[in-house]
Amino acid sequence: MANNKQQIKRNAQNEKRRLANASFKSSLKTALKTVEVEVKNGNKEKAIEALNFAYKKIDKSVAKGIHHKNYANNQKSRLSNKVNAM
């Protein structure tokens, strides 16, 4: 347990950030799954729309420092290949 004021504050900040990052990661996973579902259903227009939204989420996660840029590029490539193969 923290026994000084600075560490107590730092622990509170870390917990707040952890919750925010967990929420963002969850919404990103949902966006990725939405693209895959639309590809599976064969709806190209909705898949492209979902892909654009997923790109936005992926770029934001890199900007916030939640994910590495290589992860982002890998996911973008994977999803765009699925949509283009339709």
DAPE-V858888 format. One record per run of one state. SS is the DSSP state (H for helix, E for strand, - for the rest). FROM is the first residue (numbers start at 1). TO is the last residue. If there is no record, write none. Layout:
ss,from,to
SS,FROM,TO
SS,FROM,TO
This chain:
ss,from,to
-,1,4
H,5,41
-,42,43
H,44,63
-,64,68
H,69,84
-,85,86
